[in-house]
Amino acid sequence: MGRSLTILYGSETGCALDVAETLGRQARRRLFKVRVVAMDDYDRTQLEDEKLIVFVCSTTGQGEEPANMKKFWRFLLKKSLPRNLFAGIDCAVFGLGDSSYRKFNYPAKKLYRRLEQLGGNLIHTRGDGDDQHYQGLDGALLPWLTSLWGNVMAKYPLSADQACIPDNQLLSPSFRLSFMDEVPDPSLLQEPVDLPGEFDMKVASNDRITAEDHFQDVRHVVLTNDSPEFRYNPGDIAVITPQNLPQDVDAFLEQMHWSDHANKYIEIHPSDDDKHLPHQWPKVMTFRDLFVKHLDIFAVPRRSFFEMLSYFVTNEDHVERLQEFISPEGQDDMWKYCQRPRRTIAEVLFDFTPVNIPFDYILDLFPPMHPRSFSIASSIKAHPQTMELCIGIVKYKTILRKIRRGVLTKWVSTLQPGYIIRRVRIVSGTMNLPPSADLPLIAIGPGTGVAPMRSFLEERISGNANNNVLFFGCRHKDKDYHYKEQWDQYRNDEKLKIFTAFSRDQESKVYVQDLIVQQSALVWNMIDNQQCKVILSGSSGKMPDQVAYALKQVFMKEGRLDAEQAEAYFANMNKTGQYQEECWS
């Protein structure tokens, strides 16, 4: 029996890719011929030759499949597919999600069911990684991997004269990095042309919109593009890949004793045909640019980083500690060391010096810089050739005392007018406008959750759809009331009713869910009599469930429904799209 394994992944922020690469390394140790491919990059005509496929997929939005899985998923849903498409193929599915969301791991669950319907032999139960687990997704992944390999090796055993590659033996690198004395062709330094749906955005302004003495810096960022192809819809999302600050990278290179290489040109070659560099990477770049633009050296590392780092530390005590971190028994210690204080890769490397990292292994050790997603906070109808964002700058303290900063928002806070952000991608969100401009809109958007609400309201009001209600919440009226002047103008023009909750401006805290109950008659009339659309955006946490509970209270009070009927009414709103939400953790 052939011992080949294909690992297909759908990944939005890199977590699923990291799991897929981990699976690939474990498979190579078991002497499988392995391919790790994004689902949408997979040649589906090769299905007839497959014997063993492991699927890894994350969850994005409100239970949506990631962008590089959508085409593959649409293919699987075709009614014309033969019912035995996956007959003779052993399959396994691992999903990544967050159980604080209602549609926890929906892509993996739907994929698992569809593979069953198409005749696949599910060789192992579905795995459900959960960000809410105190060990993160590793809490489910590690025991799932152990069981998976038990099943796989029972069916695909090694021959008598073969043995697995031991864990203490370093596998060959995925890429080869070579330094160049000179660049023979300057075009090699150019980044490839943008793909469809990618746009270079020019920063027009980058202004703080919270009070200077407020704990959070929230930015209103205005970006422009004069291309006739540039367009987006209300509710769409901007996907932006950040960069590390050059001064931070220079400090990192000095820490690693790599400063002498910073300005040298490098070329990177895959070690086999199944490996590919991201499409946006130029063929040749400087060693510094590799870390400024392409590698996430200031991220909080995953378990796979500690696994790879263990091969390059030279202190035996450090080797032992890293091996403990990657063992199932050491997950609590790794969480306390890394996840709880949010230690970065650079800080971990400092703690475990001396390290000797061969240049060929840089791409195996350091994760690629992955994009971040932001709801667009404007309507292109109201702001032609312009896209506006409302971004909270991530800045906090942990037990390490040193301030932690988000990689993207730290970079965003430095952007000056005239700067060009490369390859901003526009993707559809999970919310959309009411099907008719005659239908009213209730928008619920506390904090920076007001961003997509602004895009919807600007679009509707530009088109004279003026029956709109906004529930907005923040801490203080005079510190973080985002877009107050605009809402006041809309209200004065009788185009918007706005209800505000300033949770810290009085002794008892008031939130948007409290306002919904207070305005129960209005809310019920708009929902039941006028068939209005209700949209919600903001932090996932407790807020979405509390808003849902408030709406059910309204249904019971004003509609005279009992608890079961209120649940059914709300479920139907979700099913028909009358209620939509887009929340993030």
C-alpha positions as CSV (number, residue, x, y, z in Angstrom):
1,M,0.0,0.0,0.0
2,G,1.4,3.4,-1.0
3,R,2.5,5.6,1.9
4,S,1.6,9.1,0.6
5,L,-0.3,11.7,2.6
6,T,-1.9,14.9,1.4
7,I,-2.6,17.6,4.0
8,L,-5.1,20.2,2.8
9,Y,-5.6,23.3,4.9
10,G,-7.9,26.4,5.0
11,S,-6.2,29.1,7.0
12,E,-7.0,32.8,7.6
13,T,-4.4,34.0,10.2
14,G,-1.9,31.2,9.9
15,C,-3.0,28.9,12.8
16,A,-4.4,26.2,10.5
17,L,-1.3,26.4,8.3
18,D,0.9,25.9,11.4
19,V,-1.1,22.8,12.4
20,A,-0.9,21.5,8.8
21,E,2.9,22.0,8.8
22,T,3.2,20.3,12.1
23,L,1.3,17.3,10.7
24,G,3.6,17.3,7.7
25,R,6.7,17.1,9.9
26,Q,5.2,14.3,11.9
27,A,4.3,12.4,8.7
28,R,7.8,12.8,7.3
29,R,9.2,11.3,10.5
30,R,6.9,8.3,9.8
31,L,8.4,8.1,6.2
32,F,5.3,9.3,4.4
33,K,5.6,11.2,1.1
34,V,3.9,14.4,2.2
35,R,2.3,17.4,0.5
36,V,0.9,20.4,2.4
37,V,-1.4,22.5,0.2
38,A,-4.0,25.2,0.7
39,M,-7.4,23.7,-0.3
40,D,-8.0,26.2,-3.1
41,D,-4.5,25.5,-4.6
42,Y,-5.1,21.8,-4.7
43,D,-5.6,20.2,-8.1
44,R,-8.9,18.4,-7.7
45,T,-8.2,16.1,-10.6
46,Q,-5.7,14.3,-8.3
47,L,-8.4,13.1,-6.0
48,E,-8.7,9.8,-7.9
49,D,-5.0,9.1,-6.9
50,E,-5.3,9.9,-3.2
51,K,-5.3,7.3,-0.5
52,L,-5.0,9.4,2.7
53,I,-6.0,13.1,3.2
54,V,-6.0,15.1,6.4
55,F,-8.0,18.3,6.3
56,V,-7.2,21.2,8.7
57,C,-9.5,24.2,8.6
58,S,-10.0,27.3,10.7
59,T,-13.1,29.3,11.3
60,T,-13.5,32.9,10.3
61,G,-16.3,35.5,10.7
62,Q,-19.4,33.9,12.1
63,G,-18.8,30.3,11.2
64,E,-17.4,30.9,7.7
65,E,-14.7,29.0,6.0
66,P,-11.4,30.8,5.4
67,A,-10.7,32.5,2.1
68,N,-8.3,29.9,0.7
69,M,-10.9,27.2,1.3
70,K,-13.9,28.8,-0.3
71,K,-13.5,27.5,-3.9
72,F,-12.8,24.0,-2.7
73,W,-15.9,24.0,-0.4
74,R,-18.1,25.3,-3.3
75,F,-16.7,22.4,-5.4
76,L,-17.6,19.9,-2.6
77,L,-21.2,21.2,-2.5
78,K,-21.9,20.6,-6.2
79,K,-24.9,18.4,-6.6
80,S,-23.4,16.8,-9.7
81,L,-20.6,15.2,-7.7
82,P,-20.7,11.4,-7.6
83,R,-21.7,10.1,-4.2
84,N,-18.6,7.9,-4.2
85,L,-16.1,10.8,-4.9
86,F,-14.1,10.0,-1.8
87,A,-14.7,6.2,-1.8
88,G,-11.4,4.5,-1.1
89,I,-9.9,7.6,0.5
90,D,-9.1,7.6,4.2
91,C,-9.9,11.1,5.6
92,A,-9.5,13.0,8.9
93,V,-10.6,16.5,9.8
94,F,-9.2,18.9,12.4
95,G,-11.0,22.2,13.0
96,L,-9.8,25.4,14.7
97,G,-12.3,27.7,16.3
98,D,-13.5,29.5,19.4
99,S,-16.3,28.1,21.5
100,S,-17.4,31.6,22.5
101,Y,-18.9,31.9,19.0
102,R,-22.3,30.4,18.4
103,K,-21.1,28.7,15.2
104,F,-18.1,27.0,16.8
105,N,-16.0,25.1,14.2
106,Y,-18.7,25.1,11.6
107,P,-16.4,24.7,8.6
108,A,-14.8,21.6,10.1
109,K,-18.2,20.2,11.1
110,K,-19.7,20.8,7.7
111,L,-16.6,19.4,5.9
112,Y,-16.7,16.2,8.0
113,R,-20.3,15.6,7.2
114,R,-19.8,16.3,3.5
115,L,-16.9,13.9,3.3
116,E,-19.1,11.2,4.8
117,Q,-21.8,12.0,2.2
118,L,-19.3,11.6,-0.6
119,G,-18.1,8.2,0.6
120,G,-15.0,9.1,2.5
121,N,-13.7,6.7,5.1
122,L,-13.3,8.9,8.2
123,I,-10.3,7.2,9.7
124,H,-10.5,9.2,12.9
125,T,-13.1,11.3,14.8
126,R,-13.2,15.0,14.0
127,G,-10.9,17.2,16.2
128,D,-12.1,20.5,17.5
129,G,-9.4,22.9,18.6
130,D,-10.8,25.6,20.9
131,D,-9.1,28.9,21.6
132,Q,-11.1,29.0,24.9
133,H,-9.3,26.0,26.2
134,Y,-6.7,27.0,28.9
135,Q,-4.0,25.4,26.7
136,G,-5.4,27.0,23.5
137,L,-6.0,24.7,20.5
138,D,-3.1,22.4,21.7
139,G,-5.5,21.2,24.4
140,A,-7.4,19.3,21.8
141,L,-4.7,19.0,19.1
142,L,-2.1,17.0,21.0
143,P,-4.4,14.1,22.1
144,W,-6.0,14.1,18.7
145,L,-2.7,13.8,16.9
146,T,-1.7,10.9,19.2
147,S,-4.9,9.0,18.3
148,L,-4.7,9.9,14.6
149,W,-1.2,8.5,14.2
150,G,-2.2,5.3,16.1
151,N,-5.0,4.8,13.5
152,V,-2.9,5.8,10.5
153,M,0.1,3.7,11.4
154,A,-2.1,0.6,12.0
155,K,-3.4,0.9,8.4
156,Y,-0.2,2.2,6.8
157,P,2.6,0.4,8.7
158,L,6.3,0.6,8.0
159,S,8.0,-2.4,6.5
160,A,10.2,-4.6,8.8
161,D,13.4,-2.9,7.6
162,Q,12.1,0.7,8.2
163,A,12.0,2.8,11.3
164,C,10.5,6.2,12.1
165,I,12.9,9.2,12.1
166,P,13.5,9.9,15.9
167,D,12.2,13.2,17.3
168,N,15.8,14.2,18.3
169,Q,16.9,14.2,14.6
170,L,16.5,17.4,12.7
171,L,14.6,17.1,9.5
172,S,16.0,18.7,6.3
173,P,15.0,22.3,5.8
174,S,12.0,23.3,3.7
175,F,13.9,26.1,1.9
176,R,17.5,27.0,1.1
177,L,18.6,30.5,1.6
178,S,21.6,31.8,-0.3
179,F,23.4,35.2,-0.1
180,M,24.2,37.0,-3.3
181,D,27.3,39.1,-4.0
182,E,25.3,41.2,-6.6
183,V,21.9,41.2,-8.1
184,P,22.2,40.3,-11.8
185,D,18.8,41.7,-12.7
186,P,17.1,44.6,-10.8
187,S,13.7,43.2,-11.7
188,L,14.3,40.3,-9.3
189,L,13.9,42.9,-6.5
190,Q,10.4,43.8,-7.6
191,E,7.4,42.4,-5.9
192,P,5.0,40.5,-8.1
193,V,2.0,42.4,-9.5
194,D,-1.1,42.5,-7.3
195,L,-3.6,39.7,-7.6
196,P,-7.3,40.5,-8.4
197,G,-8.9,42.0,-5.4
198,E,-5.6,43.5,-4.0
199,F,-5.1,47.2,-4.0
200,D,-2.3,49.6,-3.0
201,M,-3.7,52.1,-0.6
202,K,-2.3,55.6,0.1
203,V,-2.6,56.9,3.6
204,A,-4.5,60.3,3.4
205,S,-4.7,60.7,7.2
206,N,-4.2,58.8,10.4
207,D,-5.9,60.6,13.3
208,R,-6.5,59.7,16.9
209,I,-10.3,60.0,17.7
210,T,-10.2,59.2,21.4
211,A,-9.3,61.8,24.1
212,E,-5.5,62.1,24.7
213,D,-6.1,61.1,28.4
214,H,-8.2,58.0,27.5
215,F,-6.6,54.6,28.1
216,Q,-7.1,53.5,24.4
217,D,-5.8,55.1,21.3
218,V,-8.4,54.6,18.5
219,R,-7.4,55.7,15.0
220,H,-9.5,56.9,12.1
221,V,-7.4,55.9,9.1
222,V,-8.3,57.3,5.7
223,L,-6.9,55.4,2.7
224,T,-7.3,56.3,-1.0
225,N,-6.9,54.5,-4.3
226,D,-7.8,56.1,-7.7
227,S,-8.0,52.9,-9.7
228,P,-11.4,52.4,-11.5
229,E,-11.3,48.8,-10.3
230,F,-11.3,49.8,-6.6
231,R,-14.6,49.2,-5.0
232,Y,-16.2,47.6,-2.0
233,N,-19.6,47.1,-0.4
234,P,-21.0,48.1,3.0
235,G,-19.9,45.4,5.5
236,D,-16.8,44.4,3.5
237,I,-13.5,43.7,5.3
238,A,-10.1,45.1,4.6
239,V,-7.3,42.5,4.9
240,I,-4.0,44.1,5.6
241,T,-0.5,42.5,6.0
242,P,1.5,44.6,8.5
243,Q,5.3,45.1,8.7
244,N,7.7,45.2,11.6
245,L,9.3,48.5,12.4
246,P,12.8,48.8,10.9
247,Q,14.3,49.9,14.2
248,D,12.8,46.9,16.0
249,V,14.2,44.6,13.3
250,D,17.6,46.1,13.6
251,A,17.6,45.5,17.3
252,F,16.6,41.9,16.7
253,L,19.3,41.3,14.2
254,E,21.8,42.7,16.6
255,Q,20.5,40.4,19.3
256,M,20.9,37.5,16.9
257,H,24.4,38.6,15.8
258,W,23.1,38.9,12.3
259,S,23.6,42.7,11.8
260,D,26.5,42.2,9.4
261,H,24.1,40.4,7.0
262,A,21.3,43.0,7.2
263,N,22.0,44.7,3.8
264,K,23.0,41.6,1.9
265,Y,20.8,40.3,-0.8
266,I,19.3,36.8,-0.4
267,E,17.5,34.4,-2.7
268,I,15.3,31.6,-1.3
269,H,14.7,28.3,-3.1
270,P,12.2,25.6,-2.0
271,S,13.7,22.3,-1.2
272,D,11.1,20.3,-3.2
273,D,8.4,21.0,-5.8
274,D,5.6,21.0,-3.3
275,K,7.0,24.0,-1.4
276,H,6.2,27.5,-2.5
277,L,7.0,31.0,-1.2
278,P,4.0,33.4,-0.7
279,H,3.0,35.0,-4.0
280,Q,3.8,38.5,-2.7
281,W,7.5,37.8,-2.0
282,P,10.0,39.1,-4.5
283,K,12.6,36.7,-5.9
284,V,15.4,38.6,-4.3
285,M,15.3,40.8,-1.2
286,T,17.7,42.1,1.5
287,F,18.1,40.0,4.6
288,R,16.7,42.9,6.7
289,D,13.6,43.1,4.5
290,L,12.9,39.4,5.1
291,F,12.3,40.3,8.8
292,V,10.7,43.7,8.2
293,K,8.1,42.6,5.7
294,H,7.7,38.8,5.8
295,L,8.5,37.1,9.1
296,D,6.5,37.6,12.3
297,I,9.3,37.7,14.8
298,F,7.4,39.7,17.4
299,A,4.4,37.4,17.5
300,V,3.6,35.2,20.5
301,P,5.1,31.8,19.4
302,R,3.1,28.6,19.0
303,R,4.2,25.2,20.2
304,S,5.7,24.4,16.9
305,F,8.3,27.3,17.4
306,F,9.5,25.7,20.6
307,E,9.7,22.3,18.9
308,M,11.9,23.7,16.2
309,L,14.0,25.9,18.5
310,S,15.0,22.9,20.6
311,Y,17.3,21.8,17.8
312,F,19.2,25.1,17.8
313,V,19.8,25.9,21.4
314,T,23.3,24.8,22.7
315,N,22.6,24.8,26.4
316,E,21.5,21.3,27.6
317,D,19.3,22.8,30.3
318,H,17.5,24.9,27.6
319,V,17.1,21.8,25.4
320,E,15.5,20.0,28.3
321,R,13.2,22.8,29.1
322,L,12.0,23.2,25.5
323,Q,11.4,19.5,25.2
324,E,9.3,19.8,28.3
325,F,7.3,22.6,26.8
326,I,6.4,20.6,23.7
327,S,5.4,17.5,25.6
328,P,1.7,16.9,26.5
329,E,2.7,17.0,30.2
330,G,4.4,20.4,29.8
331,Q,1.6,22.4,28.3
332,D,0.7,24.1,31.6
333,D,4.4,25.3,32.0
334,M,4.5,26.5,28.4
335,W,1.3,28.4,28.9
336,K,2.6,30.1,32.0
337,Y,5.9,31.0,30.4
338,C,4.6,32.1,27.0
339,Q,0.9,32.6,26.6
340,R,0.0,34.2,29.9
341,P,2.7,36.9,29.8
342,R,2.4,37.1,26.0
343,R,6.1,36.7,25.4
344,T,7.2,37.3,21.9
345,I,9.5,35.2,19.7
346,A,12.3,37.7,20.1
347,E,12.0,37.6,23.9
348,V,12.0,33.8,23.9
349,L,15.2,33.8,21.8
350,F,16.8,36.1,24.3
351,D,15.8,33.8,27.2
352,F,17.3,30.8,25.4
353,T,20.6,32.2,24.3
354,P,22.9,31.0,23.0
355,V,21.2,29.7,19.8
356,N,22.8,28.6,16.6
357,I,20.2,28.9,13.8
358,P,21.4,27.9,10.3
359,F,20.1,30.3,7.7
360,D,18.4,27.5,5.8
361,Y,16.1,26.9,8.7
362,I,14.9,30.5,9.2
363,L,11.7,29.9,7.3
364,D,11.0,26.7,9.3
365,L,11.5,28.4,12.6
366,F,9.9,31.9,12.1
367,P,6.3,32.1,11.1
368,P,5.3,34.2,8.1
369,M,3.7,37.5,8.6
370,H,0.0,36.9,8.3
371,P,-2.7,39.5,7.4
372,R,-5.2,41.0,9.9
373,S,-8.8,41.9,9.1
374,F,-10.7,45.1,9.8
375,S,-14.3,46.0,9.0
376,I,-14.4,48.9,6.6
377,A,-15.9,52.0,8.3
378,S,-17.0,53.9,5.3
379,S,-19.3,53.8,2.2
380,I,-17.6,54.3,-1.1
381,K,-20.8,56.1,-2.2
382,A,-20.2,58.7,0.4
383,H,-16.4,58.7,0.0
384,P,-15.4,57.9,-3.6
385,Q,-12.0,56.3,-4.1
386,T,-11.6,56.2,-0.3
387,M,-11.7,53.5,2.3
388,E,-11.8,54.4,6.0
389,L,-10.9,52.3,9.0
390,C,-11.6,52.5,12.8
391,I,-8.7,50.7,14.5
392,G,-8.0,50.4,18.2
393,I,-4.3,50.4,18.9
394,V,-3.5,47.2,21.0
395,K,-1.4,48.2,24.0
396,Y,-1.5,46.4,27.4
397,K,0.6,45.1,30.2
398,T,1.1,41.6,31.5
399,I,3.1,40.2,34.4
400,L,6.3,41.0,32.5
401,R,5.5,44.7,33.2
402,K,6.9,45.6,29.7
403,I,4.1,47.0,27.6
404,R,2.7,44.6,25.0
405,R,1.7,45.9,21.5
406,G,-0.1,44.4,18.6
407,V,2.1,43.9,15.6
408,L,-0.3,45.5,13.1
409,T,-1.6,48.3,15.3
410,K,1.9,49.2,16.4
411,W,2.8,49.6,12.7
412,V,-0.5,51.4,11.9
413,S,0.2,54.0,14.7
414,T,3.4,55.1,12.8
415,L,1.8,55.5,9.3
416,Q,2.1,59.0,7.9
417,P,0.1,60.6,5.1
418,G,1.6,59.6,1.8
419,Y,2.6,56.1,2.9
420,I,1.5,53.3,0.5
421,I,0.1,50.2,2.2
422,R,0.7,47.3,-0.3
423,R,-1.7,44.6,-1.3
424,V,-4.8,45.5,0.8
425,R,-7.4,42.8,0.0
426,I,-11.1,43.4,0.1
427,V,-13.3,40.4,1.2
428,S,-17.0,40.1,1.9
429,G,-18.1,40.3,5.5
430,T,-20.9,38.4,7.1
431,M,-23.4,41.3,7.2
432,N,-25.2,43.0,4.4
433,L,-27.8,45.7,3.8
434,P,-31.5,45.2,4.1
435,P,-32.9,43.6,0.9
436,S,-34.8,46.8,0.2
437,A,-34.0,50.5,1.0
438,D,-37.6,50.7,2.3
439,L,-36.9,48.4,5.2
440,P,-35.5,50.0,8.3
441,L,-32.2,49.2,9.9
442,I,-31.2,48.7,13.6
443,A,-27.4,48.8,14.0
444,I,-25.8,47.8,17.3
445,G,-22.1,48.7,17.5
446,P,-20.4,49.3,20.8
447,G,-16.8,50.5,20.7
448,T,-14.9,50.0,17.5
449,G,-17.8,47.6,16.5
450,V,-19.4,50.8,15.2
451,A,-17.0,50.7,12.2
452,P,-19.2,48.5,9.9
453,M,-22.3,50.3,11.2
454,R,-20.8,53.5,9.9
455,S,-20.4,52.0,6.4
456,F,-24.0,50.8,6.4
457,L,-25.5,54.0,7.7
458,E,-23.4,56.2,5.2
459,E,-24.5,54.0,2.3
460,R,-28.2,54.1,3.3
461,I,-28.3,57.8,4.1
462,S,-26.5,58.5,0.8
463,G,-29.3,56.7,-0.9
464,N,-32.1,58.5,1.1
465,A,-32.9,55.4,3.2
466,N,-33.4,57.3,6.4
467,N,-35.3,54.9,8.8
468,N,-32.2,54.0,10.8
469,V,-31.5,53.3,14.5
470,L,-28.1,53.1,16.1
471,F,-27.3,51.7,19.5
472,F,-23.8,52.7,20.5
473,G,-21.9,52.1,23.7
474,C,-18.6,53.2,25.0
475,R,-17.0,54.2,28.4
476,H,-17.2,58.0,28.4
477,K,-19.2,60.5,26.3
478,D,-16.3,62.9,26.2
479,K,-13.5,60.4,25.6
480,D,-14.4,57.5,23.3
481,Y,-17.7,58.4,21.6
482,H,-16.6,57.6,18.1
483,Y,-18.0,59.7,15.3
484,K,-20.3,61.7,17.6
485,E,-20.4,64.8,15.3
486,Q,-21.5,62.7,12.4
487,W,-24.3,60.9,14.4
488,D,-25.5,64.3,15.7
489,Q,-25.7,65.7,12.2
490,Y,-27.7,62.6,11.0
491,R,-30.0,62.9,14.0
492,N,-30.6,66.7,13.4
493,D,-31.4,65.9,9.8
494,E,-33.9,63.2,11.0
495,K,-32.0,60.4,9.2
496,L,-31.0,58.5,12.3
497,K,-32.3,57.8,15.8
498,I,-29.3,57.1,18.1
499,F,-29.3,55.7,21.6
500,T,-26.1,55.8,23.6
501,A,-24.8,54.0,26.6
502,F,-21.8,55.5,28.4
503,S,-21.0,52.8,30.8
504,R,-18.6,54.7,33.1
505,D,-20.3,58.1,33.2
506,Q,-22.6,57.2,36.1
507,E,-22.6,55.0,39.2
508,S,-24.4,52.1,37.6
509,K,-23.1,50.8,34.3
510,V,-25.3,50.9,31.3
511,Y,-24.7,48.9,28.1
512,V,-26.2,48.6,24.7
513,Q,-28.3,45.6,25.7
514,D,-29.9,47.8,28.5
515,L,-30.8,50.4,25.9
516,I,-32.5,47.7,23.7
517,V,-34.7,46.7,26.6
518,Q,-35.4,50.4,27.4
519,Q,-36.6,50.9,23.8
520,S,-38.5,47.7,23.7
521,A,-41.6,49.1,22.0
522,L,-39.6,50.8,19.3
523,V,-37.5,47.7,18.7
524,W,-40.4,45.3,18.6
525,N,-42.4,47.5,16.2
526,M,-39.4,47.8,13.8
527,I,-38.6,44.1,13.9
528,D,-42.1,42.6,13.9
529,N,-44.2,45.2,12.1
530,Q,-41.7,46.8,9.8
531,Q,-39.5,43.7,9.2
532,C,-36.3,45.7,9.8
533,K,-32.8,44.3,9.5
534,V,-30.8,44.0,12.8
535,I,-27.0,43.9,12.7
536,L,-24.5,43.6,15.5
537,S,-20.7,44.1,15.6
538,G,-18.2,44.3,18.4
539,S,-16.1,42.1,20.8
540,S,-17.3,38.5,21.0
541,G,-17.0,38.0,24.7
542,K,-20.3,38.2,26.6
543,M,-21.8,41.1,24.6
544,P,-23.4,39.1,21.7
545,D,-25.2,36.7,24.0
546,Q,-26.3,39.6,26.2
547,V,-27.7,41.5,23.2
548,A,-29.5,38.3,22.0
549,Y,-31.0,37.9,25.5
550,A,-32.1,41.5,25.5
551,L,-33.9,41.0,22.1
552,K,-35.6,37.9,23.5
553,Q,-36.8,39.9,26.5
554,V,-38.3,42.4,24.0
555,F,-40.1,39.7,22.1
556,M,-41.5,38.3,25.4
557,K,-42.6,41.7,26.7
558,E,-43.9,43.4,23.6
559,G,-44.9,40.4,21.5
560,R,-46.4,38.4,24.4
561,L,-44.2,35.4,23.5
562,D,-43.2,32.8,26.1
563,A,-39.5,31.9,26.4
564,E,-39.6,29.0,23.9
565,Q,-41.4,31.1,21.4
566,A,-38.9,34.0,21.8
567,E,-36.1,31.5,21.2
568,A,-37.8,30.3,18.0
569,Y,-38.4,33.8,16.9
570,F,-34.8,34.8,17.3
571,A,-33.6,31.6,15.6
572,N,-35.8,32.4,12.6
573,M,-34.3,35.9,12.4
574,N,-30.9,34.3,12.2
575,K,-32.0,31.7,9.7
576,T,-33.6,34.3,7.3
577,G,-30.8,36.9,7.7
578,Q,-33.0,39.4,9.4
579,Y,-30.4,39.3,12.2
580,Q,-26.7,39.2,11.5
581,E,-23.6,39.7,13.6
582,E,-19.9,40.0,13.1
583,C,-17.9,39.8,16.3
584,W,-14.3,39.1,17.1
585,S,-12.3,38.0,20.1
